[in-house]
Structure formats: structure tokens, C-alpha cells
Amino acid sequence: MDNFELDSALEDASLPSRTFLFGCELKLSQKEFKMDVADDSAEHQLSLRTVCLGADASDDLHLVEAEGLNFEGKNTKITLAALKLSVQPTVSLGGFEIEPPVTFRLKSGTGPVYISGQHLIADFESEEEDDSVLDNAVAKQAVKRGAPGVSKMMQKKNEDGG
């Protein structure tokens, strides 16, 4: 099985997923945005791309904080971006991934600050079905085949006394 066939088999074995645009605005009248999901039958993930100031933002320092769960399941806060209109109006996060629930806060500044990215949702299927498809794909890949023409070259070399 060549790599293309294996990739196709693995894609078929993966969970069905959907991707949606994500965006929120933080400003003086709404300094906090909470992203929470109640759907336990699917895995949700935010892939953040940019944090930027709006055109009518002041030239003050704008600090944006994200609060979510760390690997131990405890609440943790991080500074996501420090923006100033005349110095750095936009930060590229390059796909910073975080699982909801997450809260974004405007810690300083008046905004508007825009956070954008993608909301990824993976639906769960039965694990047995996924495992069998994946095992099948890996088993097919494990069969070794010689490179085309190698066996004929080896036979000819052996016939020539080499």
C-alpha cells in the first residue's frame, strides 16, 4: 500500500469533524467573553489565529487574557496578547489551540479587540469501528513488497556469477 492509499485509509478512519469560524469582540462595555460547550458527545477545540485592535481603538496598552484548564484540569490564566495601536495592533497566534471552556478578558484598555480563529468539532463514533478500520489500514501497509524490477536485477546478477 503506498502512502497515498494509507493516507486515504487513515482519513476514512478518522472521526467526522466540522470546522466553523470563531470570533469575539472585547470592549469597554463587554470586557469578557466565555466560550463553553454543553455537548458532551463531541470534542470541541478552538484554534486561535489572530488578536487585533479595531480601527477606533485608543493608543493605550490593551492586555488580553485567556483563562482555561491546564493539563491537570486546574484553572490557569495567561496573557494572550499585549497590543498598542501605534506599535503592535495585531498578533498572529498561528493556530494556538485550546479546549473550551475558555474565557477571554480585556484586562486593560478600552478596545475594541477582536479575537478570531476556528471552532473545530469532532463527533465521537464507536471506538470498535474506528479501531478496526485503522487496524486494517495499518495491516495492509505492513505487507512488504520489493521495489519494481529489483528481483529481476538480482536474478540476472546471480546468473552472471555475481
C-alpha positions, 0 to 999 in steps of 0.5 A: 500500500503506498502512502497515498492509499494509507493516507486515504485509509487513515482519513476514512478512519478518522472521526467526522469533524466540522470546522466553523469560524470563531470570533469575539469582540472585547470592549469597554462595555463587554470586557469578557467573553466565555466560550463553553460547550454543553455537548458532551458527545463531541470534542470541541477545540478552538484554534486561535489565529489572530488578536487585533485592535479595531480601527477606533481603538485608543493608543493605550496598552490593551492586555488580553487574557485567556483563562482555561484548564491546564493539563491537570484540569486546574484553572490557569490564566495567561496573557494572550496578547499585549497590543498598542495601536501605534506599535503592535495592533495585531498578533498572529497566534498561528493556530494556538489551540485550546479546549473550551471552556475558555474565557477571554478578558480585556484586562486593560484598555478600552478596545475594541479587540477582536479575537478570531480563529476556528471552532473545530468539532469532532463527533465521537463514533464507536471506538470498535469501528474506528479501531478496526478500520485503522487496524486494517489500514495499518495491516495492509501497509505492513505487507512488504513488497520489493521495489519494481524490477529489483528481483529481476536485477538480482536474478540476472546478477546471480546468473552472471556469477555475481 
